[in-house]
Each structure stands twice: as C-alpha cells, then as structure tokens.
C-alpha cells in the first residue's frame, strides 16, 4: 500500500532571518549539497548582500494523499 502526496497546504508565520551568522549557516547548508566547501564559502562571501533567508513557522498543515498502488 503506497501513498504519494498530492497536495500540501500550510498556514503559518514567516519572518526574515536578520542574524547574519545564522543566515550564512543556512545558506552554507544548502550550498554544501551542490558544491565543495571552499567553492561554496567563496560564493557565499561574495553573494550574502544579495541573499535573504526566510523562516517559516508552521501552525497548521493539511495533506491530500492519493493511493497509487
């Protein structure tokens, strides 16, 4: 019996991450999935002034499931 997510609706609050060290940490976590650390750190250092990180706090979430089996 397999289920696949068909639709997700999220209600919550979103806010900007203004702490630069936390923002760099989050950007690095994403970048490390695609690049080596030296390259990622170099690009992050050059690009941080153009990047905004948002944090979503989920209050309620509904999921519509479809049975694919």
C-alpha positions as CSV (number, residue, x, y, z in Angstrom):
1,X,0.0,0.0,0.0
2,X,1.8,3.2,-1.2
3,X,0.8,6.7,-0.7
4,X,2.0,9.8,-2.5
5,X,1.5,13.4,-1.5
6,X,-0.8,15.1,-4.0
7,X,-1.3,18.5,-2.4
8,X,0.0,20.3,0.7
9,X,-1.4,23.5,2.3
10,X,0.5,25.2,5.0
11,X,-0.7,28.0,7.3
12,X,1.9,29.8,9.5
13,X,4.1,32.7,10.1
14,X,7.1,33.7,8.0
15,X,9.9,36.0,9.1
16,X,13.3,37.2,7.8
17,X,16.4,35.9,9.4
18,X,18.3,39.0,10.3
19,X,21.2,37.3,12.2
20,X,23.9,37.2,9.6
21,X,25.8,34.3,11.1
22,X,22.6,32.2,11.2
23,X,21.8,33.2,7.6
24,X,25.3,32.2,6.4
25,X,24.9,28.9,8.2
26,X,21.6,28.2,6.5
27,X,22.9,29.2,3.0
28,X,26.0,27.0,3.6
29,X,23.8,24.0,4.4
30,X,22.0,24.4,1.1
31,X,25.2,25.1,-0.9
32,X,27.0,22.1,0.5
33,X,24.5,19.8,-1.2
34,X,25.8,21.0,-4.6
35,X,29.4,22.4,-4.1
36,X,32.5,21.7,-2.2
37,X,33.1,23.8,0.9
38,X,35.8,26.1,-0.5
39,X,33.8,27.0,-3.6
40,X,30.6,27.4,-1.5
41,X,32.3,29.7,1.0
42,X,33.8,31.8,-1.7
43,X,30.4,32.3,-3.4
44,X,28.6,32.9,-0.2
45,X,31.0,35.6,0.9
46,X,30.5,37.4,-2.4
47,X,26.7,36.9,-2.5
48,X,25.4,37.4,1.0
49,X,24.5,41.0,0.5
50,X,22.0,39.8,-2.2
51,X,20.5,36.9,-0.3
52,X,17.5,37.0,2.1
53,X,16.6,33.9,4.2
54,X,13.1,33.4,5.4
55,X,12.0,31.1,8.2
56,X,8.5,29.5,8.1
57,X,6.9,28.5,11.4
58,X,4.1,26.1,10.5
59,X,0.9,26.5,12.6
60,X,-1.3,24.1,10.6
61,X,-0.7,21.8,7.6
62,X,-3.1,19.6,5.6
63,X,-2.0,17.0,3.1
64,X,-4.2,15.3,0.4
65,X,-3.0,11.8,-0.2
66,X,-3.6,9.6,-3.2
67,X,-3.2,5.8,-3.1
68,X,-1.0,4.9,-6.0
69,X,-1.0,1.2,-5.5
